[in-house]
Amino acid sequence: MKKQTFYLKKYDWNVTILYDIKKEHLFNVIKALKQLNAPQSIVYKAIDNIVENKQNNGITYSNNHSSLVIIGNTSNKPNFANTLIHEIFHLAIHIAREYDITPYGEEIAYISGKIGEITLPIASQYLCCQCHKH
């Protein structure tokens, strides 16, 4: 598991991303979700995904200007990219909803791009030729 945290100053938003989650990380995931006061349904979904070793999935939960993004175990590089981009979209929508930003304009695209830029150093470890085995 890799953990990345960052702060989006413009939106006063804290983000934690947990990459490559496996069964041995279950306690860390539950603890992080509970710190955000995630509802039991989200906690149970995360537990199910992890215990069942469901591949190519993720969860994004936001509360009070903080988000937790969970990227599960992925089957290959394209599925990692798909999962990460999918969860970045959810994260951008959560921020947009809080600030009444239209999902059809440039600002949400800039939010997504900024998150993509910030995540690239870790994401590239899962996408490059030297990528560890999924």
Salt bridges, closest charged atoms under 4 A:
ASP20 OD1 - LYS22 NZ 2.79
ASP20 OD2 - HIS132 NE2 2.99
ASP48 OD2 - LYS54 NZ 2.47
GLU87 OE2 - HIS86 NE2 3.93
GLU98 OE2 - HIS65 NE2 3.21
GLU107 OE2 - LYS10 NZ 3.74
GLU117 OE2 - LYS114 NZ 3.93
